[in-house]
Amino acid sequence: MSFRLGLTGSIGMGKSTTARMFQDLGCALWDADAAVHRLYSRGGAAVDPIAAFIAEAAVDGAVSRDVLKTAIAADRRVLKDIEAIVHPLVAQDRADFVKTATADILVFDIPLLFETGGDAQMDAVACVSVPPDVQKARVMARGTMTDAQFEMIRAQQMPNSEKCARATYVIETDTLDHARAQVEKIVSTIQEQLANA
């Protein structure tokens, strides 16, 4: 019996780095963003259904995220239609991972875990967190989006304070060493629970 740990946190909070720390400690990792990337790539299961909905989104046998972003910006309702196509495919990808994973602790890296109700399928949830100014500085340092794009994404996500309040564990990602120490403590706590189950 594996323990299911949801890992979540808003953009720029250090979730991907923290996910790798869990992996380094022997946890199996399923990454929602990576799953979508697989589904959108050439031959991916989402390519044909999305192309049937937005023909110009299919470019060289893959889904163009830029075309999707443009379509969503032009009409917010498009997002719901895309989600209706992609969410069941992502759920299947996650189910396949659970079937084949052999680790005691399965970590599910899902940015919108609370927003989509995915926390109900987890045994516990860890939320990564930093103060808002640090979050914004990290995202802006990537040089991949404007202030307006960042604020739009942040507005779509549940407030960090609410995510932290609902989480079983909060991991402060102010420094790598501090984050790693917290991850190690969470893993050892869960391993103890499994040993005593």
C-alpha positions as CSV (number, residue, x, y, z in Angstrom):
1,M,0.0,0.0,0.0
2,S,1.5,3.3,-1.1
3,F,1.1,6.7,0.6
4,R,-0.2,9.4,-1.7
5,L,1.3,12.8,-1.1
6,G,-0.1,15.8,-3.0
7,L,2.5,18.5,-3.7
8,T,1.1,21.9,-4.6
9,G,1.9,25.6,-4.5
10,S,1.4,28.6,-6.7
11,I,3.7,29.7,-9.5
12,G,7.2,30.6,-8.5
13,M,7.0,28.9,-5.0
14,G,9.7,26.3,-5.8
15,K,7.5,23.3,-6.4
16,S,9.5,21.7,-9.1
17,T,12.8,21.9,-7.1
18,T,11.0,20.5,-4.0
19,A,9.5,17.7,-6.1
20,R,13.0,16.6,-7.1
21,M,14.0,16.6,-3.5
22,F,11.3,14.0,-2.8
23,Q,12.5,12.0,-5.8
24,D,16.1,12.1,-4.5
25,L,14.8,10.5,-1.3
26,G,13.3,7.5,-3.2
27,C,9.7,8.8,-3.7
28,A,8.0,8.1,-7.0
29,L,7.0,11.4,-8.7
30,W,4.1,12.1,-11.0
31,D,4.2,15.6,-12.5
32,A,0.9,17.0,-13.8
33,D,2.6,19.6,-16.1
34,A,4.9,16.8,-17.5
35,A,1.8,14.7,-18.2
36,V,0.2,17.5,-20.1
37,H,3.5,18.0,-22.0
38,R,3.4,14.3,-23.0
39,L,-0.3,14.6,-24.1
40,Y,0.5,17.7,-26.2
41,S,3.7,16.3,-27.8
42,R,3.8,14.6,-31.2
43,G,1.6,11.5,-31.1
44,G,0.2,12.5,-27.7
45,A,-3.4,11.5,-26.8
46,A,-4.6,15.1,-26.7
47,V,-3.4,16.2,-30.2
48,D,-6.3,14.8,-32.2
49,P,-9.1,15.9,-29.9
50,I,-7.7,19.4,-29.5
51,A,-7.1,19.7,-33.3
52,A,-10.7,18.7,-33.9
53,F,-11.7,21.6,-31.6
54,I,-9.1,24.2,-32.7
55,A,-7.6,23.1,-36.0
56,E,-4.8,25.7,-36.0
57,A,-3.6,24.4,-32.6
58,A,-2.1,21.3,-34.2
59,V,1.4,22.2,-35.5
60,D,3.7,19.5,-36.8
61,G,1.7,16.8,-35.2
62,A,1.8,18.4,-31.7
63,V,-0.3,20.9,-29.8
64,S,1.0,24.5,-29.9
65,R,0.6,26.0,-26.4
66,D,1.1,29.4,-28.0
67,V,-2.0,28.9,-30.2
68,L,-4.0,27.7,-27.2
69,K,-2.9,30.7,-25.1
70,T,-4.0,33.1,-27.9
71,A,-7.4,31.3,-28.2
72,I,-7.9,31.4,-24.4
73,A,-7.0,35.1,-24.3
74,A,-9.5,35.8,-27.0
75,D,-12.3,33.8,-25.4
76,R,-12.1,32.6,-21.8
77,R,-14.7,29.9,-22.4
78,V,-12.2,28.1,-24.6
79,L,-10.3,27.1,-21.5
80,K,-13.3,25.1,-20.2
81,D,-13.5,23.2,-23.5
82,I,-9.8,22.4,-23.5
83,E,-10.0,21.3,-19.8
84,A,-12.9,19.0,-20.7
85,I,-10.6,17.3,-23.3
86,V,-7.4,17.3,-21.3
87,H,-8.5,16.5,-17.7
88,P,-9.7,12.9,-18.4
89,L,-6.5,12.2,-20.3
90,V,-4.4,13.5,-17.4
91,A,-6.4,11.4,-15.0
92,Q,-5.7,8.3,-17.1
93,D,-2.0,9.2,-17.1
94,R,-2.0,9.5,-13.3
95,A,-3.9,6.2,-12.9
96,D,-1.3,4.4,-15.1
97,F,1.5,5.9,-12.9
98,V,-0.2,4.6,-9.7
99,K,-0.5,1.1,-11.3
100,T,3.2,0.9,-12.2
101,A,4.9,2.8,-9.3
102,T,6.7,0.7,-6.8
103,A,7.8,3.3,-4.1
104,D,6.2,3.5,-0.7
105,I,5.5,7.2,-1.1
106,L,3.9,8.5,-4.3
107,V,4.3,12.3,-4.8
108,F,1.8,14.0,-7.1
109,D,3.1,17.4,-8.2
110,I,-0.2,19.2,-9.1
111,P,-0.2,23.0,-9.3
112,L,-4.1,23.2,-9.1
113,L,-4.5,20.4,-6.6
114,F,-7.0,22.2,-4.3
115,E,-8.7,24.1,-7.2
116,T,-9.6,20.9,-8.9
117,G,-10.5,18.9,-5.8
118,G,-7.6,16.5,-6.3
119,D,-6.7,16.8,-2.6
120,A,-9.6,14.4,-1.8
121,Q,-7.6,11.6,-3.5
122,M,-4.5,12.2,-1.4
123,D,-3.4,10.9,2.0
124,A,-1.8,14.2,2.8
125,V,-0.9,17.4,1.0
126,A,2.4,19.4,1.2
127,C,2.3,23.1,0.0
128,V,5.4,25.0,-0.9
129,S,5.5,28.7,0.1
130,V,7.5,31.9,0.0
131,P,6.4,35.5,0.6
132,P,4.6,37.2,-2.3
133,D,7.6,39.5,-3.1
134,V,9.9,36.5,-3.4
135,Q,7.4,34.7,-5.5
136,K,7.1,37.5,-8.0
137,A,10.9,38.1,-8.1
138,R,11.5,34.5,-9.0
139,V,8.9,34.4,-11.8
140,M,10.1,37.7,-13.3
141,A,13.7,36.5,-13.2
142,R,12.7,33.7,-15.6
143,G,12.0,36.3,-18.2
144,T,9.2,34.3,-19.7
145,M,6.2,36.5,-18.9
146,T,5.1,40.0,-18.3
147,D,3.9,41.5,-15.0
148,A,0.3,41.3,-16.3
149,Q,0.6,37.7,-17.3
150,F,2.0,36.8,-13.9
151,E,-0.8,38.7,-12.1
152,M,-3.4,36.9,-14.3
153,I,-2.0,33.5,-13.4
154,R,-1.8,34.4,-9.7
155,A,-5.4,35.6,-9.8
156,Q,-6.5,32.3,-11.2
157,Q,-4.9,30.4,-8.4
158,M,-6.2,29.9,-4.9
159,P,-4.5,32.4,-2.5
160,N,-1.3,31.0,-1.0
161,S,-2.5,31.6,2.5
162,E,-5.6,29.4,1.9
163,K,-3.5,26.6,0.3
164,C,-1.2,26.6,3.3
165,A,-4.1,26.6,5.7
166,R,-5.6,23.5,4.0
167,A,-2.3,21.6,3.6
168,T,-1.0,18.9,6.0
169,Y,2.5,20.2,5.6
170,V,3.9,23.6,4.6
171,I,7.4,23.7,3.1
172,E,9.1,27.1,3.2
173,T,11.4,27.2,0.1
174,D,13.4,30.3,1.2
175,T,16.6,28.3,0.8
176,L,17.5,25.0,-0.7
177,D,18.9,23.6,2.6
178,H,15.8,24.7,4.6
179,A,13.5,23.2,2.0
180,R,15.5,19.9,1.9
181,A,15.4,19.6,5.7
182,Q,11.6,19.9,5.7
183,V,11.2,17.4,2.9
184,E,13.4,14.9,4.8
185,K,11.3,15.4,7.9
186,I,8.1,14.8,5.9
187,V,9.4,11.7,4.3
188,S,10.6,10.2,7.6
189,T,7.2,11.1,9.2
190,I,5.3,9.3,6.5
191,Q,7.7,6.3,6.6
192,E,7.0,6.0,10.3
193,Q,3.3,6.1,9.7
194,L,3.6,3.3,7.0
195,A,5.8,1.2,9.3
196,N,3.2,1.5,12.1
197,A,0.2,0.9,9.9
